[in-house]
Amino acid sequence: MKILIPSVILSILLGAINGYALSFWKVKGANVLFACLLMGSFIPYQVFIYPLVRFYAQAGIYGSLPGIVLTHIIFGMPVMTLLFRNYYIGLPVELFKAARIDGAGFWRIFFSIILPMSVPITIVAVIMQVTAIWNDFLLGLVFAGRDNLPMTVQLNNIVNTTTGERAYNVNMAATILTSMVPLVVYLVSGRWFVRGIASGAVKG
């Protein structure tokens, strides 16, 4: 949970801000930035593991909680930006223009107008990020360190370090407990997920 909660919140918040900026604030180079983010969302993250390990080691955060959280934020932000940008494109631009006429700035428009209208797509983003981060194995194994190993790595250790007769009941119980968090998120927010998809989460 120490890995999941800040990673989900920060990656979604940054993705929402990026999507909002790319949708309503037409700045020079915005299309190039969006293309880079889009390309980044399709590049396998295994390509970046070694450079990140070297960078984290030099920065002194390798094998730490901030290191693994930052890793999930970095790899989650391109997909979240694409998701929110496609959703915001479908919102009435007249609301943004009216707020600008009334003197509202970047952050006032985002927090007072855009963010309250983003509940469906935010639920979609939460489900996607919770599923991806909670079920992650490789990044947790490489970047988390021994004191911050995620549940998937711990489950693997339980299953593969058993000596003698296999305790399949214990392994299955551990597996069910590990899968409870994303399962609860799906059950609680299922209707919002469908609404977010129908509102344009995957269009474009």
N, CA, C and O of each residue as an XYZ file, in Angstrom:
816
protein
N       0.821     -1.207      0.000
C       0.000      0.000      0.000
C       0.860      1.264      0.000
O       0.461      2.282     -0.566
N       2.034      1.207      0.629
C       2.929      2.363      0.631
C       3.423      2.675     -0.775
O       3.709      3.830     -1.089
N       3.523      1.672     -1.609
C       3.904      1.879     -3.008
C       2.693      2.301     -3.825
O       2.778      3.226     -4.633
N       1.571      1.630     -3.619
C       0.396      1.789     -4.471
C      -0.222      3.177     -4.363
O      -0.443      3.832     -5.382
N      -0.504      3.633     -3.155
C      -1.291      4.858     -2.965
C      -0.597      6.084     -3.558
O      -1.211      6.772     -4.374
N       0.662      6.397     -3.189
C       1.269      7.586     -3.806
C       1.500      7.435     -5.301
O       1.408      8.416     -6.039
N       1.798      6.224     -5.764
C       2.033      6.017     -7.197
C       0.768      6.277     -7.999
O       0.818      6.928     -9.043
N      -0.364      5.774     -7.522
C      -1.634      5.969     -8.228
C      -2.032      7.438     -8.223
O      -2.376      7.990     -9.268
N      -1.989      8.071     -7.063
C      -2.432      9.463     -6.948
C      -1.570     10.383     -7.806
O      -2.102     11.192     -8.565
N      -0.260     10.272     -7.698
C       0.625     11.204     -8.395
C       0.630     10.970     -9.899
O       0.655     11.930    -10.669
N       0.606      9.702    -10.336
C       0.608      9.438    -11.779
C      -0.685      9.918    -12.424
O      -0.659     10.452    -13.532
N      -1.812      9.736    -11.749
C      -3.090     10.194    -12.296
C      -3.158     11.714    -12.293
O      -3.626     12.312    -13.262
N      -2.698     12.347    -11.214
C      -2.733     13.812    -11.137
C      -1.862     14.431    -12.230
O      -2.289     15.369    -12.904
N      -0.668     13.922    -12.407
C       0.211     14.449    -13.451
C      -0.350     14.178    -14.847
O      -0.253     15.028    -15.732
N      -0.935     12.995    -15.043
C      -1.553     12.693    -16.324
C      -2.733     13.605    -16.625
O      -2.919     14.028    -17.766
N      -3.537     13.910    -15.599
C      -4.678     14.804    -15.779
C      -4.214     16.217    -16.117
O      -4.783     16.868    -16.993
N      -3.182     16.690    -15.424
C      -2.661     18.028    -15.708
C      -2.093     18.101    -17.121
O      -2.345     19.062    -17.847
N      -1.328     17.085    -17.508
C      -0.777     17.063    -18.867
C      -1.880     17.012    -19.923
O      -1.835     17.736    -20.918
N      -2.877     16.142    -19.693
C      -3.973     16.039    -20.645
C      -4.756     17.326    -20.768
O      -5.166     17.714    -21.862
N      -4.962     17.991    -19.636
C      -5.656     19.289    -19.624
C      -4.860     20.346    -20.378
O      -5.418     21.100    -21.176
N      -3.555     20.400    -20.123
C      -2.716     21.391    -20.791
C      -2.660     21.157    -22.295
O      -2.708     22.106    -23.077
N      -2.558     19.891    -22.698
C      -2.465     19.571    -24.116
C      -3.793     19.754    -24.844
O      -3.813     19.907    -26.065
N      -4.895     19.741    -24.110
C      -6.216     19.851    -24.735
C      -6.673     21.290    -24.890
O      -7.262     21.644    -25.911
N      -6.410     22.134    -23.883
C      -6.998     23.474    -23.865
C      -5.975     24.602    -24.003
O      -6.310     25.684    -24.486
N      -4.762     24.364    -23.591
C      -3.754     25.418    -23.654
C      -2.828     25.137    -24.845
O      -1.949     24.277    -24.780
N      -3.044     25.868    -25.906
C      -2.286     25.656    -27.135
C      -0.950     26.393    -27.037
O      -0.871     27.599    -27.271
N       0.087     25.651    -26.691
C       1.419     26.230    -26.560
C       2.323     25.653    -27.646
O       2.039     24.594    -28.207
N       3.396     26.351    -27.931
C       4.328     25.923    -28.968
C       5.012     24.624    -28.549
O       5.526     24.506    -27.436
N       5.009     23.665    -29.448
C       5.644     22.383    -29.177
C       4.755     21.385    -28.474
O       5.220     20.304    -28.114
N       3.476     21.715    -28.265
C       2.568     20.810    -27.545
C       2.371     19.506    -28.313
O       2.330     18.431    -27.716
N       2.250     19.600    -29.625
C       2.046     18.390    -30.424
C       3.277     17.483    -30.395
O       3.153     16.258    -30.401
N       4.457     18.089    -30.363
C       5.688     17.296    -30.283
C       5.771     16.593    -28.934
O       6.140     15.421    -28.858
N       5.424     17.319    -27.867
C       5.431     16.726    -26.534
C       4.441     15.578    -26.439
O       4.741     14.531    -25.866
N       3.253     15.784    -27.008
C       2.248     14.720    -26.976
C       2.718     13.505    -27.767
O       2.491     12.368    -27.353
N       3.372     13.739    -28.902
C       3.890     12.622    -29.697
C       4.948     11.848    -28.917
O       4.998     10.620    -28.993
N       5.792     12.555    -28.170
C       6.814     11.891    -27.357
C       6.179     11.065    -26.249
O       6.600      9.938    -25.987
N       5.165     11.627    -25.599
C       4.467     10.888    -24.551
C       3.746      9.676    -25.124
O       3.740      8.603    -24.520
N       3.136      9.857    -26.300
C       2.441      8.752    -26.945
C       3.409      7.640    -27.310
O       3.112      6.461    -27.114
N       4.559      8.008    -27.837
C       5.566      7.019    -28.189
C       6.086      6.324    -26.935
O       6.334      5.118    -26.944
N       6.249      7.087    -25.861
C       6.736      6.513    -24.614
C       5.803      5.484    -24.013
O       6.248      4.572    -23.315
N       4.503      5.621    -24.278
C       3.539      4.683    -23.716
C       3.569      3.326    -24.403
O       3.009      2.358    -23.888
N       4.226      3.244    -25.577
C       4.279      1.986    -26.315
C       5.664      1.342    -26.318
O       5.835      0.238    -26.833
N       6.647      2.027    -25.747
C       7.987      1.454    -25.656
C       8.043      0.528    -24.440
O       7.670      0.954    -23.347
N       8.492     -0.711    -24.586
C       8.583     -1.621    -23.433
C       9.452     -1.026    -22.332
O      10.552     -0.536    -22.588
N       8.946     -1.074    -21.106
C       9.695     -0.428    -20.025
C      10.974     -1.166    -19.678
O      11.826     -0.629    -18.971
N      11.120     -2.403    -20.172
C      12.376     -3.107    -19.933
C      13.566     -2.366    -20.545
O      14.696     -2.505    -20.078
N      13.304     -1.576    -21.598
C      14.367     -0.827    -22.258
C      14.977      0.203    -21.311
O      16.164      0.517    -21.409
N      14.165      0.729    -20.395
C      14.613      1.826    -19.535
C      15.151      1.356    -18.184
O      15.608      2.176    -17.388
N      15.105      0.070    -17.917
C      15.462     -0.407    -16.576
C      16.918     -0.105    -16.237
O      17.210      0.467    -15.187
N      17.831     -0.490    -17.126
C      19.251     -0.285    -16.807
C      19.612      1.197    -16.659
O      20.283      1.552    -15.690
N      19.189      2.083    -17.589
C      19.479      3.511    -17.381
C      18.897      4.049    -16.074
O      19.535      4.855    -15.398
N      17.693      3.610    -15.717
C      17.094      4.079    -14.468
C      17.867      3.571    -13.254
O      18.042      4.299    -12.276
N      18.326      2.329    -13.317
C      19.125      1.797    -12.214
C      20.374      2.649    -12.009
O      20.714      2.990    -10.877
N      21.056      2.993    -13.096
C      22.253      3.821    -12.993
C      21.922      5.209    -12.456
O      22.634      5.745    -11.606
N      20.834      5.782    -12.960
C      20.443      7.124    -12.510
C      20.050      7.121    -11.036
O      20.473      7.994    -10.278
N      19.234      6.135    -10.624
C      18.816      6.054     -9.226
C      20.000      5.824     -8.298
O      20.051      6.374     -7.198
N      20.952      5.008     -8.745
C      22.127      4.742     -7.914
C      22.926      6.026     -7.690
O      23.404      6.276     -6.583
N      23.067      6.827     -8.723
C      23.789      8.094     -8.589
C      23.009      9.099     -7.749
O      23.596      9.915     -7.037
N      21.679      9.033     -7.838
C      20.844      9.955     -7.064
C      20.633      9.495     -5.625
O      20.124     10.255     -4.801
N      21.021      8.250     -5.314
C      20.900      7.748     -3.950
C      19.514      7.258     -3.578
O      19.201      7.154     -2.392
N      18.661      6.950     -4.576
C      17.305      6.490     -4.264
C      17.049      5.074     -4.765
O      15.919      4.589     -4.715
N      18.104      4.408     -5.249
C      17.913      3.039     -5.734
C      17.623      2.107     -4.555
O      18.277      2.181     -3.514
N      16.633      1.229     -4.736
C      16.259      0.294     -3.685
C      15.501      0.934     -2.549
O      15.481      0.395     -1.442
N      14.872      2.076     -2.794
C      14.137      2.788     -1.744
C      12.677      2.944     -2.137
O      12.308      2.726     -3.291
N      11.850      3.323     -1.174
C      10.435      3.556     -1.441
C      10.220      4.707     -2.427
O       9.434      4.549     -3.361
N      10.886      5.864     -2.263
C      10.733      6.916     -3.281
C      11.156      6.469     -4.673
O      10.586      6.920     -5.666
N      12.147      5.590     -4.756
C      12.607      5.119     -6.057
C      11.555      4.313     -6.789
O      11.327      4.541     -7.977
N      10.906      3.374     -6.113
C       9.899      2.547     -6.774
C       8.645      3.363     -7.077
O       7.997      3.143     -8.101
N       8.294      4.308     -6.193
C       7.139      5.172     -6.458
C       7.403      6.033     -7.695
O       6.544      6.148     -8.570
N       8.587      6.633     -7.764
C       8.943      7.454     -8.914
C       8.933      6.633    -10.198
O       8.535      7.132    -11.251
N       9.363      5.394    -10.120
C       9.372      4.521    -11.294
C       7.964      4.300    -11.829
O       7.737      4.391    -13.035
N       7.019      4.013    -10.942
C       5.636      3.808    -11.380
C       5.024      5.098    -11.922
O       4.207      5.055    -12.842
N       5.409      6.234    -11.365
C       4.909      7.510    -11.874
C       5.431      7.754    -13.289
O       4.681      8.174    -14.171
N       6.723      7.488    -13.501
C       7.333      7.711    -14.810
C       6.669      6.845    -15.880
O       6.352      7.332    -16.965
N       6.458      5.561    -15.574
C       5.902      4.655    -16.573
C       4.387      4.779    -16.708
O       3.824      4.367    -17.722
N       3.724      5.338    -15.707
C       2.276      5.495    -15.784
C       1.838      6.794    -16.423
O       0.736      6.875    -16.968
N       2.690      7.822    -16.367
C       2.284      9.144    -16.836
C       1.955      9.206    -18.324
O       0.973      9.862    -18.672
N       2.716      8.562    -19.242
C       2.333      8.649    -20.661
C       0.942      8.095    -20.951
O       0.171      8.715    -21.683
N       0.616      6.937    -20.386
C      -0.703      6.347    -20.618
C      -1.787      7.210    -20.000
O      -2.842      7.404    -20.604
N      -1.540      7.736    -18.791
C      -2.526      8.594    -18.136
C      -2.730      9.889    -18.916
O      -3.856     10.376    -19.019
N      -1.662     10.447    -19.462
C      -1.781     11.661    -20.278
C      -2.631     11.400    -21.510
O      -3.512     12.194    -21.839
N      -2.373     10.298    -22.187
C      -3.166      9.932    -23.363
C      -4.628      9.744    -22.999
O      -5.513     10.190    -23.728
N      -4.885      9.089    -21.877
C      -6.247      8.812    -21.438
C      -7.008     10.107    -21.163
O      -8.114     10.300    -21.668
N      -6.412     10.995    -20.361
C      -7.094     12.237    -19.991
C      -7.180     13.204    -21.163
O      -8.174     13.917    -21.305
N      -6.162     13.235    -21.994
C      -6.211     14.126    -23.141
C      -7.355     13.757    -24.077
O      -8.071     14.639    -24.549
N      -7.538     12.477    -24.349
C      -8.631     12.037    -25.212
C      -9.985     12.317    -24.582
O     -10.957     12.580    -25.290
N     -10.058     12.264    -23.268
C     -11.325     12.576    -22.591
C     -11.610     14.072    -22.634
O     -12.739     14.480    -22.910
N     -10.609     14.885    -22.366
C     -10.820     16.336    -22.317
C     -11.124     16.916    -23.695
O     -11.792     17.945    -23.801
N     -10.640     16.265    -24.746
C     -10.939     16.747    -26.096
C     -12.446     16.766    -26.340
O     -12.944     17.595    -27.103
N     -13.170     15.856    -25.696
C     -14.615     15.771    -25.881
C     -15.416     16.716    -25.009
O     -16.636     16.793    -25.159
N     -14.772     17.440    -24.100
C     -15.494     18.384    -23.247
C     -15.768     19.677    -24.011
O     -14.994     20.038    -24.898
N     -16.855     20.382    -23.686
C     -17.173     21.635    -24.389
C     -16.083     22.684    -24.161
O     -15.800     23.048    -23.020
N     -15.484     23.161    -25.228
C     -14.428     24.161    -25.103
C     -14.994     25.499    -24.648
O     -14.253     26.361    -24.176
N     -16.324     25.676    -24.790
C     -16.953     26.930    -24.368
C     -16.807     27.158    -22.867
O     -16.702     28.300    -22.420
N     -16.801     26.077    -22.087
C     -16.598     26.219    -20.638
C     -15.222     26.809    -20.340
O     -15.081     27.684    -19.486
N     -14.235     26.330    -21.041
C     -12.873     26.829    -20.850
C     -12.784     28.298    -21.270
O     -12.197     29.115    -20.560
N     -13.362     28.628    -22.416
C     -13.299     30.007    -22.888
C     -14.042     30.950    -21.953
O     -13.584     32.065    -21.702
N     -15.192     30.508    -21.433
C     -15.948     31.353    -20.500
C     -15.152     31.599    -19.226
O     -15.147     32.712    -18.699
N     -14.484     30.571    -18.732
C     -13.661     30.732    -17.531
C     -12.501     31.682    -17.792
O     -12.149     32.483    -16.925
N     -11.911     31.603    -18.961
C     -10.818     32.514    -19.314
C     -11.306     33.953    -19.374
O     -10.617     34.868    -18.923
N     -12.499     34.151    -19.933
C     -13.072     35.500    -20.008
C     -13.317     36.057    -18.614
O     -13.141     37.251    -18.373
N     -13.729     35.177    -17.693
C     -13.979     35.602    -16.313
C     -12.706     35.819    -15.511
O     -12.765     36.216    -14.347
N     -11.561     35.564    -16.120
C     -10.294     35.843    -15.460
C      -9.656     34.673    -14.744
O      -8.662     34.853    -14.040
N     -10.197     33.486    -14.904
C      -9.624     32.309    -14.245
C      -8.327     31.905    -14.933
O      -8.208     31.987    -16.156
N      -7.360     31.468    -14.136
C      -6.074     31.053    -14.662
C      -5.991     29.547    -14.846
O      -6.987     28.831    -14.746
N      -4.779     29.088    -15.117
C      -4.535     27.673    -15.418
C      -5.038     26.763    -14.303
O      -5.828     25.851    -14.547
N      -4.581     27.013    -13.085
C      -4.901     26.107    -11.977
C      -6.342     26.272    -11.517
O      -6.979     25.288    -11.141
N      -6.864     27.474    -11.538
C      -8.264     27.693    -11.115
C      -9.217     26.952    -12.039
O     -10.170     26.327    -11.572
N      -8.976     27.012    -13.337
C      -9.831     26.298    -14.290
C      -9.718     24.794    -14.077
O     -10.717     24.075    -14.106
N      -8.486     24.327    -13.863
C      -8.286     22.888    -13.713
C      -9.002     22.345    -12.481
O      -9.750     21.372    -12.577
N      -8.779     22.967    -11.327
C      -9.334     22.428    -10.084
C     -10.819     22.746     -9.896
O     -11.527     21.981     -9.241
N     -11.299     23.845    -10.448
C     -12.689     24.244    -10.222
C     -13.649     23.763    -11.302
O     -14.839     23.594    -11.039
N     -13.145     23.539    -12.520
C     -14.036     23.187    -13.631
C     -13.693     21.822    -14.222
O     -14.548     20.940    -14.302
N     -12.453     21.657    -14.629
C     -12.065     20.447    -15.356
C     -12.065     19.219    -14.453
O     -12.644     18.190    -14.803
N     -11.423     19.323    -13.302
C     -11.296     18.159    -12.422
C     -12.638     17.631    -11.923
O     -12.826     16.414    -11.899
N     -13.593     18.500    -11.519
C     -14.908     17.958    -11.111
C     -15.652     17.235    -12.235
O     -16.509     16.394    -11.963
N     -15.336     17.551    -13.491
C     -15.977     16.886    -14.616
C     -15.253     15.605    -15.025
O     -15.657     14.930    -15.971
N     -14.182     15.279    -14.307
C     -13.329     14.165    -14.699
C     -13.548     12.909    -13.887
O     -12.730     11.991    -13.948
N     -14.637     12.840    -13.122
C     -14.841     11.686    -12.241
C     -14.875     10.365    -13.012
O     -14.191      9.428    -12.600
N     -15.634     10.235    -14.110
C     -15.666      8.937    -14.812
C     -14.299      8.491    -15.308
O     -13.918      7.335    -15.120
N     -13.552      9.401    -15.945
C     -12.259      9.018    -16.493
C     -11.237      8.802    -15.388
O     -10.303      8.016    -15.548
N     -11.409      9.493    -14.274
C     -10.508      9.283    -13.135
C     -10.691      7.882    -12.567
O      -9.717      7.238    -12.177
N     -11.929      7.409    -12.519
C     -12.182      6.045    -12.047
C     -11.535      5.027    -12.988
O     -10.951      4.041    -12.538
N     -11.641      5.272    -14.290
C     -10.973      4.399    -15.261
C      -9.471      4.389    -15.012
O      -8.837      3.334    -15.010
N      -8.910      5.574    -14.801
C      -7.467      5.683    -14.557
C      -7.061      4.974    -13.273
O      -6.025      4.311    -13.228
N      -7.876      5.112    -12.224
C      -7.571      4.446    -10.954
C      -7.556      2.934    -11.135
O      -6.646      2.260    -10.654
N      -8.553      2.403    -11.820
C      -8.607      0.958    -12.052
C      -7.384      0.494    -12.832
O      -6.772     -0.517    -12.486
N      -7.028      1.223    -13.879
C      -5.885      0.833    -14.689
C      -4.587      0.877    -13.890
O      -3.777     -0.047    -13.968
N      -4.388      1.945    -13.123
C      -3.149      2.095    -12.371
C      -3.065      1.133    -11.189
O      -2.002      0.576    -10.916
N      -4.171      0.939    -10.493
C      -4.167     -0.016     -9.381
C      -3.830     -1.407     -9.895
O      -3.022     -2.119     -9.299
N      -4.453     -1.791    -11.003
C      -4.185     -3.112    -11.575
C      -2.726     -3.249    -12.005
O      -2.077     -4.253    -11.711
N      -2.217     -2.235    -12.700
C      -0.846     -2.310    -13.217
C       0.182     -2.292    -12.095
O       1.130     -3.077    -12.114
N       0.008     -1.412    -11.125
C       1.007     -1.260    -10.055
C       0.932     -2.412     -9.071
O       1.964     -2.943     -8.660
N      -0.276     -2.806     -8.689
C      -0.412     -3.884     -7.721
C       0.088     -5.216     -8.273
O       0.669     -6.019     -7.543
N      -0.141     -5.445     -9.565
C       0.268     -6.710    -10.182
C       1.692     -6.687    -10.720
O       2.173     -7.687    -11.252
N       2.366     -5.553    -10.584
C       3.733     -5.461    -11.103
C       4.676     -6.374    -10.330
O       4.601     -6.489     -9.106
N       5.560     -7.016    -11.074
C       6.577     -7.884    -10.463
C       7.992     -7.390    -10.768
O       8.817     -7.252     -9.865
N       8.260     -7.130    -12.031
C       9.625     -6.831    -12.452
C      10.139     -5.526    -11.849
O      11.239     -5.491    -11.296
N       9.351     -4.448    -11.950
C       9.801     -3.163    -11.425
C       9.978     -3.214     -9.918
O      10.925     -2.644     -9.377
N       9.061     -3.900     -9.242
C       9.185     -4.036     -7.798
C      10.418     -4.822     -7.402
O      11.098     -4.492     -6.430
N      10.697     -5.865     -8.164
C      11.867     -6.697     -7.877
C      13.160     -5.918     -8.082
O      14.113     -6.081     -7.320
N      13.198     -5.068     -9.115
C      14.432     -4.356     -9.456
C      14.632     -3.110     -8.600
O      15.741     -2.853     -8.130
N      13.555     -2.324     -8.392
C      13.722     -0.989     -7.826
C      13.301     -0.854     -6.360
O      13.704      0.107     -5.704
N      12.509     -1.777     -5.828
C      11.926     -1.551     -4.501
C      12.909     -1.769     -3.358
O      12.797     -1.117     -2.320
N      13.863     -2.669     -3.527
C      14.748     -2.988     -2.414
C      14.111     -4.008     -1.481
O      12.906     -4.249     -1.551
N      14.906     -4.599     -0.620
C      14.411     -5.674      0.232
C      13.362     -5.214      1.240
O      12.511     -6.005      1.648
N      13.412     -3.970      1.637
C      12.484     -3.485      2.667
C      11.145     -3.042      2.101
O      10.225     -2.764      2.870
N      11.004     -2.966      0.779
C       9.776     -2.441      0.171
C       9.230     -3.346     -0.927
O       8.568     -2.865     -1.846
N       9.496     -4.644     -0.849
C       9.046     -5.550     -1.903
C       7.522     -5.577     -1.981
O       6.860     -5.679     -0.948
N       6.950     -5.487     -3.190
C       5.483     -5.517     -3.332
C       4.936     -6.921     -3.104
O       5.689     -7.882     -2.950
N       3.619     -7.017     -3.086
C       2.953     -8.278     -2.776
C       3.274     -9.370     -3.793
O       3.390    -10.539     -3.427
N       3.417     -9.005     -5.051
C       3.681    -10.021     -6.067
C       5.026    -10.705     -5.831
O       5.147    -11.920     -5.988
N       6.028     -9.922     -5.456
C       7.348    -10.496     -5.172
C       7.291    -11.335     -3.903
O       7.893    -12.407     -3.831
N       6.572    -10.848     -2.913
C       6.429    -11.602     -1.670
C       5.701    -12.920     -1.915
O       6.059    -13.947     -1.340
N       4.679    -12.889     -2.771
C       3.952    -14.113     -3.109
C       4.868    -15.109     -3.801
O       4.837    -16.300     -3.492
N       5.676    -14.636     -4.727
C       6.636    -15.516     -5.393
C       7.612    -16.132     -4.386
O       7.966    -17.305     -4.501
N       8.033    -15.359     -3.426
C       8.950    -15.880     -2.407
C       8.288    -16.963     -1.558
O       8.911    -17.964     -1.205
N       7.003    -16.741     -1.236
C       6.284    -17.735     -0.436
C       6.152    -19.051     -1.189
O       6.368    -20.125     -0.627
N       5.795    -18.956     -2.469
C       5.541    -20.160     -3.256
C       6.826    -20.911     -3.566
O       6.848    -22.141     -3.520
N       7.891    -20.193     -3.878
C       9.106    -20.835     -4.382
C      10.159    -21.131     -3.319
O      11.182    -21.743     -3.626
N       9.934    -20.715     -2.089
C      10.921    -21.010     -1.045
C      10.463    -22.131     -0.127
O      11.133    -22.443      0.858
N       9.329    -22.736     -0.443
C       8.829    -23.839      0.376
C       9.668    -25.084      0.133
O       9.916    -25.465     -1.011
N      10.098    -25.707      1.206
C      10.854    -26.956      1.091
C       9.987    -28.119      1.561
O       9.089    -27.944      2.385
N      10.263    -29.302      1.030
C       9.469    -30.470      1.407
C       8.150    -30.478      0.671
O       8.086    -30.094     -0.497
N       7.109    -30.906      1.334
C       5.785    -31.009      0.721
C       5.189    -29.632      0.481
O       5.236    -28.754      1.342
N       4.635    -29.467     -0.695
C       4.031    -28.189     -1.061
C       2.751    -27.953     -0.271
O       1.879    -28.820     -0.212
N       2.644    -26.775      0.333
C       1.423    -26.400      1.057
C       0.540    -25.606      0.102
O       0.511    -24.376      0.137
N      -0.185    -26.338     -0.758
C      -0.970    -25.662     -1.783
C      -2.084    -24.812     -1.188
O      -2.464    -23.794     -1.767
N      -2.609    -25.220     -0.035
C      -3.655    -24.408      0.589
C      -3.105    -23.047      1.021
O      -3.786    -22.031      0.882
N      -1.881    -23.023      1.540
C      -1.259    -21.758      1.937
C      -0.959    -20.904      0.707
O      -1.169    -19.691      0.722
N      -0.471    -21.536     -0.350
C      -0.178    -20.795     -1.575
C      -1.435    -20.174     -2.179
O      -1.414    -19.025     -2.619
N      -2.525    -20.933     -2.198
C      -3.775    -20.409     -2.753
C      -4.348    -19.304     -1.876
O      -4.884    -18.319     -2.385
N      -4.239    -19.461     -0.575
C      -4.715    -18.413      0.329
C      -3.921    -17.125      0.126
O      -4.498    -16.037      0.102
N      -2.605    -17.243     -0.020
C      -1.774    -16.069     -0.273
C      -2.114    -15.429     -1.611
O      -2.115    -14.204     -1.734
N      -2.401    -16.258     -2.618
C      -2.764    -15.740     -3.934
C      -4.077    -14.968     -3.882
O      -4.192    -13.894     -4.472
N      -5.063    -15.510     -3.179
C      -6.360    -14.838     -3.060
C      -6.219    -13.514     -2.317
O      -6.794    -12.506     -2.727
N      -5.458    -13.515     -1.229
C      -5.246    -12.278     -0.482
C      -4.527    -11.237     -1.336
O      -4.828    -10.047     -1.250
N      -3.592    -11.677     -2.148
C      -2.860    -10.755     -3.014
C      -3.772    -10.123     -4.056
O      -3.588     -8.961     -4.419
N      -4.746    -10.874     -4.538
C      -5.636    -10.368     -5.589
C      -6.820     -9.582     -5.048
O      -7.634     -9.098     -5.835
N      -6.945     -9.439     -3.737
C      -8.133     -8.810     -3.166
C      -8.240     -7.328     -3.509
O      -9.332     -6.845     -3.811
N      -7.123     -6.597     -3.468
C      -7.184     -5.149     -3.674
C      -7.716     -4.785     -5.058
O      -8.696     -4.044     -5.136
N      -7.118     -5.270     -6.168
C      -7.703     -4.922     -7.474
C      -9.115     -5.458     -7.654
O      -9.932     -4.831     -8.329
N      -9.413     -6.611     -7.059
C     -10.757     -7.156     -7.170
C     -11.774     -6.247     -6.500
O     -12.841     -6.001     -7.063
N     -11.468     -5.747     -5.317
C     -12.372     -4.831     -4.610
C     -12.554     -3.543     -5.403
O     -13.665     -3.021     -5.500
N     -11.464     -3.031     -5.970
C     -11.549     -1.806     -6.771
C     -12.478     -2.006     -7.971
O     -13.277     -1.125     -8.288
N     -12.376     -3.151     -8.634
C     -13.251     -3.453     -9.772
C     -14.708     -3.518     -9.340
O     -15.579     -2.953    -10.001
N     -14.977     -4.207     -8.229
C     -16.357     -4.392     -7.778
C     -16.990     -3.082     -7.350
O     -18.165     -2.839     -7.623
N     -16.214     -2.234     -6.678
C     -16.758     -0.983     -6.159
C     -16.999      0.025     -7.273
O     -17.998      0.744     -7.251
N     -16.097      0.087     -8.244
C     -16.154      1.152     -9.246
C     -16.500      0.651    -10.637
O     -16.204      1.331    -11.619
N     -17.119     -0.521    -10.749
C     -17.414     -1.081    -12.057
C     -18.305     -0.205    -12.915
O     -18.038     -0.026    -14.103
N     -19.363      0.345    -12.330
C     -20.298      1.149    -13.123
C     -19.641      2.453    -13.593
O     -19.932      2.947    -14.682
N     -18.752      2.999    -12.757
C     -18.027      4.199    -13.164
C     -17.057      3.890    -14.289
O     -16.819      4.729    -15.158
N     -16.494      2.683    -14.274
C     -15.566      2.288    -15.336
C     -16.281      2.267    -16.679
O     -15.761      2.779    -17.670
N     -17.471      1.678    -16.714
C     -18.253      1.615    -17.949
C     -18.630      3.019    -18.398
O     -18.576      3.326    -19.589
N     -19.012      3.876    -17.450
C     -19.385      5.240    -17.801
C     -18.190      6.011    -18.361
O     -18.335      6.779    -19.312
N     -17.013      5.806    -17.775
C     -15.822      6.491    -18.266
C     -15.451      6.046    -19.670
O     -15.091      6.874    -20.507
N     -15.537      4.733    -19.940
C     -15.249      4.244    -21.275
C     -16.250      4.818    -22.278
O     -15.871      5.228    -23.376
N     -17.524      4.844    -21.897
C     -18.568      5.376    -22.793
C     -18.439      6.877    -23.015
O     -18.928      7.404    -24.015
N     -17.776      7.572    -22.077
C     -17.626      9.020    -22.198
C     -16.443      9.432    -23.041
O     -16.181     10.623    -23.206
N     -15.723      8.458    -23.579
C     -14.655      8.801    -24.495
C     -13.279      8.422    -24.026
O     -12.291      8.953    -24.536
N     -13.178      7.521    -23.072
C     -11.863      7.192    -22.520
C     -10.949      6.532    -23.521
O      -9.728      6.645    -23.407
N     -11.504      5.847    -24.496
C     -10.662      5.139    -25.456
C     -10.858      5.646    -26.872
O     -10.422      4.996    -27.823
N     -11.503      6.790    -27.033
C     -11.670      7.292    -28.396
C     -10.404      8.015    -28.822
O      -9.569      8.363    -27.987
N     -10.266      8.235    -30.098
C      -9.056      8.878    -30.623
C      -8.091      7.833    -30.992
O      -6.995      8.142    -31.459
